[in-house]
Amino acid sequence: MPSEPAGIVRGVRLDEVDELFAMICELAEFERSRHDVQSSAEDFRVALFGPDPKVCALVVDQDGVLGGFAVWYVNFSTWSGKHGIYLEDLYVRPHLRSHGYGKALLAELAGICVARGYPRLEWWVLDWNSTAIAFYRRIEALSMDEWTVNRLTGEALLRAAQGWPTAT
């Protein structure tokens, strides 16, 4: 049985954004998608600490060394009529896995939901990440298998913004 985590979960500080971004890149490597990362540490400085922040980040602080993170934002459910939290990314560095840090990050987010009256915390998981899926089942997360993610990006997004003009 893993011991309780020795580190703490807290909000990221401005002076830690470069390290947060380094972990985001580590996550992208793990997810086989490093080539898709177009953001920068500066993007995160603005997103987290700019004049109108719309995203939040928690970090695992193990004696002043960052060991993991959760990047999240508030969403809204038209069915419940209430806000919730969408967890964009959760990552714990490999040497700290199985020490309770992922669970601690999720517990902190769940606590924010409860304190604010948000009825749900949601996230995606890659279908090949069996370790994460098993962990999420152990903490009683429900898989939303009947839903399929859709996305507009790039040229398709531009065409949509123009009302899908027909070719002449």
N, C-alpha and C positions, 0 to 999 in steps of 0.2 A: 504494500500500500504506500503510495507516495506521501511524503511528509507535507505539511503545510508550507506554502511558498514563503521564502525568507524575505522576498522583496515586497514592495508596496505598489499598489495601483493608484495612479494620480493623473491629473491633467498634464499634457505636455507643456513645456515652457518654450518661449521664443528661442532661447539659446540652444534648444535641443532639436530644432527643426531639421538641421543637416543630418543628425543621427536618425531621426524618424524617417527621413527620405532614404537614407541608406538601407534601413530595414524594409521599406516599401520595395526597393530594388531587389533585395534578397527574396522577398515574397514573390516578385515577378519571375525571378530565376527559378524558384521552386515550382511555380505554376507554368513553367515553360513559355513564358510570355514576356521576357525582358525586352524583346524588340518592340513590343507594343507600348512601352512606357514613354510617353511624350511629355510628362510633367517634369517639374524641377523643384528643388528645395524652395526656390523663390515663390513658385506657385503656392506651395503649402504655407509659407510665411504669410502671404496675402490671404489665402483661404481661411487660415486659422486665427490670424491676428490683425487682419486688415480692418478697414473702417466698418465693414458690414459682413462679419463672418457668418458663414452658413454651414460650416462643418466643424466638428470637434474631434479631438484625439485624446485617448488615454494611453498611458505608457506604463510598463512594468519597470520600476526603479529598483535595482538590486545593488544597494550600496553605491549609488551614484552612477551606475552603468545601466544603460537601457537594454532590456532583454526581450521586449515585445511591445505590441501596440494594438489598439483598436481605433479605427477611424470610422466615425458615424455622423449621422445627421437626422434631423427630425423629418418624418414623413407624415402622411395623413391617410386615413381609411375612410372612404365615402360610405362604407357599410356600417362602421361603428360610429362615424361622426366624430372621431377622436384622432389625435396625433399618436404617433408611435416612434420608435427608433428603428432606422435602417442601419445595420452594421455593414459598412462598405468593405472593410477588410479587417481581419484578425490575424495576427502573426506572433508567434513566439519563436525566438531563435533556437536552432536545433539543440544546443547543449542545455537548454532550460526546459525542454519539453518533458512532459510527464512529471512535472513538479507542481502542478496546480495553477500555473499562471494563466492558461487559457480560460480555465474555469473562473479564476479570480476576475479577469477582464469581463467575462460575461455576467458574473454576479454583480459587478459594479454597474454595468449597463442595465441589468434587470432592476437594480435598486433605483436608478434614475427613473426608469419607467414607472415603478410603483410610487415613488415620491411625487411624480408629476401627474399621476393618474392616467398614464398611457397604458392601454390594454395589451400592447404587443411589441415584441422585439423580433425583427426579421433579418435574414441574411441569405445569401446563396452559398452553395458549396459545389465545387467541381465534382462531377459524377465519378471520376477516377480516384478521388482522394478518400480512399476507404478508411484510413486512420481517422480523419476528421469526421467522416460520417458516423463511424462507430462511437466516437466521443460525443457527438451531438445526440445520438440515440440514448447514450447513458445518462445524459442530463435532461432527457425527456423532451427534446426538441422534436417538433412534428415536421416531417417531410411533406412538401406541397407538390407531390409528384404529378398531380393533374394539371399544373400550370406549366406553360412553356414561356421562357424568356424571349422577348422580341426586342430588336434594336434597330434604329435608323442611325446611320453614321456616314461620314464622307459625302460622296456624290449623291447617294440616296437621300441623305438628310437635306442637302441643298435643293434637290428636286422637290422634296416634300414642302420645304419652306416656300417654294414658288408655286405651290398648288399642283404639282406634277404636270408641268406643261407637256404637251404632246410634241413629238418631233415633227418638223415640217418637211 
